[in-house]
Amino acid sequence: MVTLRFSLHRAALRALSVTAVAVLAFGALLGTAPAAHAERLKDLVSIQGVRDNPLIGYGLVVGLDGTGDQTTQTPFTVQTLANMLANLGISINNTSSASGSSQTLSSMQLKNVAAVMVTATLPPFSRPGEQLDVTVSSLGNAKSLRGGTLLMTPLKGADGQVYALAQGNVAIGGAGASANGSKVQVNQLAAGRVVGGAIVERSVPAAVAQAGGVMQMEVNDMDYDTTQRIVSAVNNLFGSGTATPLDGRTIQLRAPTDPAQQVAFVAQLEDLDVKPAQAAAKVILNARTGSIVMNQMVTLQSCAVAHGNLSVVINTQTAVSQPNALSNGQTVAARQSQIQLKQDNGALKLVTAGANLAEVVKALNALGATPADLMSILQAMKAAGALRADLEII
């Protein structure tokens, strides 16, 4: 809360208009509020129908230096290799060895082949002949894909149709070595990328504009205030009725019917500057890493906090009882454990109110709590009504 004090003469105070007082108070409030920056519309919304499409495929990586799948534990690798060779006119089922004994697929030992899953993303408006980057990930127990070559792999979409074909040398961003039970590894060796390794074979139709040039765009973060500001900015630029809000996220646009003019319309639309509304106060708690992140809208009310740590220490020692000589006794090992329970004193501390992020951080740091303890304190503050923010645990 901002308090304004005026030391004016009574007659002068009467002469001061109500409008002037309102302007002064509004100016003081603006001095404490964070300044809002305009952002391009392309960073705030997305055009409906303009989207990526995930692709997935199953294939083989060959040419590995003895780091491939152990085929006794991954039989699907051998089955895939047999099917691929059969398509090339080579049959390896029940072949006879030099000694006259028959060999089956289960007895094959391959060390330079690995079964992999291949994934890629098909961008919007992609046409046949374009190249895509693909990610190759080991599916079995291969130690490394370094130096391998991905064989031709069909990449399918959600409808089961083949949209691209992938093939090429796999690039690995890690390194590793092992000898006599010791192992050193840097980064991940079971996944890599093939830059430009897929060629688009089929395009996905993108229905951006409907009949009469009607388009829709969606706000990335649902906010009624931001949606209304976008509608006002678009109508001010293109004329009234160009943008119509359908709900808190979706905006309907009246675009030109000519496709060439639609491209120019969307390009000019995405370059429009709009000041988004202030985000809701939120505190993000990561229970796995113990990290805490809060935005600038978080505020604190005055409260008292007492928090003590509880620690349990278990110390186990092994005592050996050795019998005397010629006593026909046996050596006995006894384990002795000592358990200590320690609880730190949690003094009641006053947390002062904070109106901005810097004051909130200063007040929380005054508690001297660890991030793990601070997560519990923030949840208790929220329950007590002292924390004015939404808690989200990820």
N, C-alpha and C positions, 0 to 999 in steps of 0.2 A: 504494500500500500504506500502511495506517495502522499506526503503531507505538505501542503503549501502554506507558507506563513507570509502574510503581508503586513508591513508596518507603515500603512498609509493613514493620512488624516481621515476622519470620519466623513467630511464633506467630499474629499477626493474619492473615497471608497464608494460613496453613493454615485458619484459621477462616472465611475468605471462601469461599463455596460456588462450585462450578463454574457454577451457574446465574447468579449475580451477575456473574461475569466475562464470561459470554456476553452478558448484557444490556448491560454497559458497552461491550463491543466493538461490538455491533450499533448502539448509540446513536451511537458515534463514526462509524461508517460512514454512518449516516443523515445526519449533519451535513455530510458531503462530497458525498453524492449529490443530484442535482437533485430537487426535490419534484415528484411526479406530481399532476396536476390531473384531476379528474373531468370527463368530457364527456357531453353528452346522447347517447343511443343513436342518435338520428336523424342525428347527425354522423359516426357510425362505421359504420353499416350502411345498406343499401338493401333494400326489400321486393321480392322477385322478382315480376315482372309489372307493377310500377309504373314505367313508363319513358316517355321522350319518343320521338317519331317524327319524323324529318326529312321535310320536304316540299320539292319542287322544281318549278319551272315556267319556261316560256319565253314572253316577251311583248315588248311594245313600249312605249316611253316617247315621248310626243308633246308638242308645245308648247315645244320647246327653242328658244333664241334663237340659231340658227345654229351650235350646238355639237354637233349630232348626228353620226351616222355618215356617212362619205364613201362613198356607195353604190357607187361604182366599185370600191372595195376590199372592200366587205362586201355581196356580192350577196344574201345571205340576208335582209338587212333589207328589201330591195325585194320579195323573194318573200313574206315574211311579211305585208307591207303589202298586197300584191295578194290573198293568200288571205283576209285579214281583210275587205277591201272586197268580195270576191266573196261572202262569207257574208252581207254586208249588201245584196247585190243590185247592186253596182257593179263593172263589168268595165273594166279598163284595159289589157288585152292587145291589142296591135296596133291602137291607136286612131289616128285621123288627126288631124294638126295643122291649123292654119289655113292653112298653105301647101300642104296636100295630101299631104305626106310622112307615112309611117307612123312611129309611135313604139313601141318595144319597152320591156320592163322594164329592159334593160341601159342604155338611154339616159336613164332618169329620174335626176334629181339632187334628192336630199332632204337638207335640212340641219337639219330640226327633228324628226327621228325617229331613235331609237336602239334597237337590239336589246339586250335585257337578260335576265339570269337572275334569277329570283325565288326566294328560299329562305325557309323558315320552319320553326318547330319546333312540332309538335302536342303539347301537354302531355297527360299521362295523364288519363283520365276526361273528356275534352272532349266537349261535346255540340253538336249542330247549332244554329247561331245565335250561338255565341261568336265573339269577335273576337280575331285574332292580329296581332302585329307581324311585318312582312316586311322583308327586306333585298333591295334592288334593286342589281344590279351590272352594269356595262356589259359587253357581250360583243364589241362591235366596237371601232372607233377613235373613239368619241365623246369630245370634249374635256371636256364637263361635262354632268351631268344636272340641274343647278340649274334650277328653275322648271318641270320636266317633270311630266307626269301619266301614271301607269301605267294602261294599258288593261286590261280584264278578262282575267285570266290564271288558268287552272286550275292548281292545285297538286296534284301527284300524290305518292303514297307509293312505297315500294319494290315494291309489288305492281302498280303501274300504275293504280290506282284514284284518282279525283279525290276529295280530302278537304276542299279549301277553294278559294275563289275570291278572288283579290286584285285590288284596284283602288284608286286614290287618288293624291293629290299626294305627290311624292317630296320629302323633306326632306334637304338636303345640309348637312353640318357644316363645309364649307370655303368658300373664296373664292379667286378668281383674276382676273388681268387681263393682257392682252398688247397690245403696240403696237410696230411698227417693229422686230420681231425681239427685243424685250425681253419677258420673261415673269416674273410674280410669282404664286406659288400658295401657299395655306395649306391644309394637310390634303388629303384625297383628294376629288376632284370627280367621280370616275367610279363612285361607290357611295353609296347613301343608304338611308334607311328610310322606310317608310310605317307610322305608328303606327296600330294598329287597322285596317290596310288589308285584312285577309283575314277572311272569314267561313267558319266551319266548316260544311261541308255533310254530312259523314258522320263518325260516331264510330268509334273503334277499340275493339273488345271487349278488356277487360283481365281475364284469368283470374288473380286474385290468390290465391284460396283454392281448393284442390282438394276432392275428395270427403271428407266428414267434417271439414271445417274445417282441413285441413292446409295450412300456409303455410311458405314458406321465405324467409329473409333472408340476404344476403351481406355479409360484412365488406369494407369498401372496400380496406383494406390487409391482405393475407394475413399473419396472425400467429397461431400456435397459442395463445400465451399470452393474447392479447386475445380470441380466440374462446372460450377456456375461461372467462375472466372474465365475458364476456357471458352465457354459458350459466348460470353460477352465479348472477349477479344476476337473471336472468329467473326461474329456478326458485325463488329465495328470495322473489320477489314474488308469483308466480302459483301456486307449488306445484311439487313435484318431478314431472319428466316433461313439463313444458310445453315446454322447449327441449331439443333433442338435437343435438349436433354431428355433421354428416355428414363433414366434412373440415376442413382448416385455414381455410376461408373460409365454407362454407355451414352454416347452422343451420336445422334443421327445427322448426317451431312447431306446437303443438296449440292451435288457436284455436277459439272458439265457432262453431257452425254457422250461427247467425242473422247475416245481413249487418249489421244494426244493432249487434249486440254485437261484431262484428268491427271496426267502426269505433272503438268505445270501447276495445277491446283494443289495437289498433295505436296509438291516441293515447296510452294509458297506457304502452305499451311504448316508444315513441319518447321519452317524457319521462323515462325511467329514466337515472340517472347511473351511468356506468361509468368506472373508471380504466383507460385503455389501457396496454398494456405499453410499455416503453421501446423506441423505434425503433432499428433497427440502425444502427451507425456508417456514415455515408456522406458522400462528398465528391463534389459535382457540378461538373464542368468544362464550361464552354461554350466550345467551340473557336472559335466565330464572333465572340463578343463579348469573350472573354478573362475573363469573370467566373468567380469561384470561390465556391461556397457549401458550407458544412459544418455538420452538426448538432452538438448538444452532446455526443454520445456518442463523438466522434472523440478519440483519444488518440495520443500520440507516445512513442516510445522514443528513448533517446539515440543520436545518430548524428553523423557528420561529413559535411559537404557542401562541395564545391568546384564552382563554376559560373562560367564566363567567357563574356562576350558576344563574338560575332564579327560585325564590320560591314565591308561593302564599299562604298567610295565611288568613283563613276565621274564624272569631271569632263570634259566634252567642250566644246571651243572651236573656232570656225570661223576659220581664217586665210585672208585674201584675198591672192593674188599678183597684183600689177598690173604689166604689162610696160611698158617704156619707150616713149616717144612714137616714132612712125614705125618701130617694130620689127616690125610686122605680127604681134605676139603677141596672145594671148587671155588675158583675165582668168580665173584659176582659183581656185576656193574649195576649200581643203583643211581637213578636219576632224581635229583632234588630240584624242586622249583620254588622260587620265591616270587610272590605277586604283590605289587605295590599299586595302590590306588591313590591318585593325586588329583586334586581339584583346585584350580587357581581361584583366588578371590575375585569375584566380579563386583566391583564397586559401582554404585549407581551414578551415572554420568549424565549431565544435561546436554542435550543436543539442541543447539539454537536453530531457529528458523532460517531457511535459506530461500531467497527469491530468484536466484539464478544458479547456473550450473557450477560456477566457481565456489559459491558459498555452500552449496550442497556437498561438493567434494571436500571442502575444508572441514565441514561439520562431521562427515563420516570418517575422515582421517584422524580426527581428534579422539575417536574411540580406540584406535590402535588395534583393531581387529584384523585377523587374516581374511583373505577373500572367502574362504569356506565359512568362517564365522559371520562374515558380513552378509552372506546370502541369507542366513537364518535371521539376522537382525533386520534386513530389508523386508522380509516376509512378515515379521512381527510388526514392523512399522506400518506396513500396508494394512494389516488387520486392525491396528489401533487407530487408523485414520490419519496418521502423521505423515505418510508418504503419499503425495498427490501424483501418482503415476500408475500405469498398468504394468504388472509383473508378467513377464513371459519367460518360461523355462524351456530351454532347448537342449 
